[in-house]
Amino acid sequence: MLPLHERLQRVVEILKISNKQLDEFRAAEDTGFVSFWPEKTLLAVEELVKIRPPPGISVDLGCGNGVWLLLAAAAGYDSYGIEIHPGLVECAQENLERARFEGLIPDGVKVEVAVGNFYPPKEKAAMIAYRDERNENPSSMPWEEDIAWDHMPIAMQDVDIVYCWAWPGQSRFLYNWLERDAPKDAIFALPAYLRYTQGEHMNASFHEPNKLVLTKLNESDVFLGKRAE
Ligand SMILES: C[S@@+](CC[C@H](N)C(=O)[O-])C[C@H]1O[C@@H](n2cnc3c(N)ncnc32)[C@H](O)[C@@H]1O
């Protein structure tokens, strides 16, 4: 098996090809999908390994074509991805097969992608009320009755690392749900967390303020944090 950095670098190459294909697909289908930069995600995963080494369980909420999912798996974390868009789940699965074929994911590391909603049913009414208050487009904050957790061998309480790159409009709802449901000692990997929590997206006067208060653990573009003591 290649050393960690080389493995991650090879996964980045798989993701870059996938992103290019998705760009062409988006031009045709307008899915609105944007992937976080694989190279920046690589740096964050390397930092995570120093802060909280594998083994562990990582979940990628809204995994798209699998940027965090696959880099976390290549680093040695059991990795679970949830994605509402079936076409993106297929992409993530193809990228996973490729990474496995190239020997980039250590033996024994579990990786699964589930199609469906990452919010549990108890959040439905509050999520729709939040979306309506903000006049958010339902396509950027979709409600889907098929709950992905029902198809997965783990529950939110089992997770050690939570990754999610939310659209700006949904960030406050998402963070408040994570504050309620994510394990207290989880590490959060949240691109844009500081920008969203300090920026205009969180300052609207309606709805409850952000309650997920995190201590920063790194300086990279993917914010790594844990709950403030
Ligand atoms: C900003 S993209 C991030 C994609 C990828 N994780 C990354 O970091 O590049 C947000 C993703 O979350 C998915 N998504 C949004 N709401 C969701 C939900 N409630 N359940 C599952 N997936 C959702 C979208 O389809 C989209 O692929």
The ligand as a Tripos MOL2 file, in Angstrom:
@<TRIPOS>MOLECULE
LIG
   27    29     1     0     0
SMALL
NO_CHARGES

@<TRIPOS>ATOM
      1 C1        -22.7520   21.8950   -1.4820 C.3       1 LIG1
      2 S1        -22.9740   20.2160   -2.0600 S.3       1 LIG1
      3 C2        -21.5970   19.3940   -1.2940 C.3       1 LIG1
      4 C3        -21.1380   18.1650   -2.0530 C.3       1 LIG1
      5 C4        -19.9040   17.4350   -1.4810 C.3       1 LIG1
      6 N1        -20.1560   16.8860   -0.1470 N.3       1 LIG1
      7 C5        -18.7000   18.3560   -1.4080 C.2       1 LIG1
      8 O1        -18.3250   18.7760   -0.3070 O.co2     1 LIG1
      9 O2        -18.1780   18.6770   -2.4540 O.co2     1 LIG1
     10 C6        -24.3500   19.6900   -1.0480 C.3       1 LIG1
     11 C7        -24.8060   18.2730   -1.3660 C.3       1 LIG1
     12 O3        -25.7660   17.8670   -0.3900 O.3       1 LIG1
     13 C8        -26.8320   17.1850   -1.0150 C.3       1 LIG1
     14 N2        -27.9970   17.3440   -0.1140 N.ar      1 LIG1
     15 C9        -28.6050   18.5180    0.2140 C.ar      1 LIG1
     16 N3        -29.5900   18.3080    1.1150 N.ar      1 LIG1
     17 C10       -29.5960   16.9620    1.3600 C.ar      1 LIG1
     18 C11       -30.3730   16.1260    2.2220 C.ar      1 LIG1
     19 N4        -31.3260   16.6330    2.9880 N.pl3     1 LIG1
     20 N5        -30.1000   14.8110    2.2490 N.ar      1 LIG1
     21 C12       -29.1030   14.2880    1.4660 C.ar      1 LIG1
     22 N6        -28.3370   15.0100    0.6420 N.ar      1 LIG1
     23 C13       -28.5800   16.3480    0.5810 C.ar      1 LIG1
     24 C14       -26.9520   17.8780   -2.3820 C.3       1 LIG1
     25 O4        -27.6040   17.0430   -3.3490 O.3       1 LIG1
     26 C15       -25.4840   18.1400   -2.7310 C.3       1 LIG1
     27 O5        -24.8910   17.0770   -3.4320 O.3       1 LIG1
@<TRIPOS>BOND
     1     1     2 1
     2     2     3 1
     3     2    10 1
     4     3     4 1
     5     4     5 1
     6     5     6 1
     7     5     7 1
     8     7     8 2
     9     7     9 1
    10    10    11 1
    11    11    12 1
    12    11    26 1
    13    12    13 1
    14    13    14 1
    15    13    24 1
    16    14    15 ar
    17    14    23 ar
    18    15    16 ar
    19    16    17 ar
    20    17    18 ar
    21    17    23 ar
    22    18    19 1
    23    18    20 ar
    24    20    21 ar
    25    21    22 ar
    26    22    23 ar
    27    24    25 1
    28    24    26 1
    29    26    27 1
@<TRIPOS>SUBSTRUCTURE
     1 LIG1         1 GROUP 0 **** ****
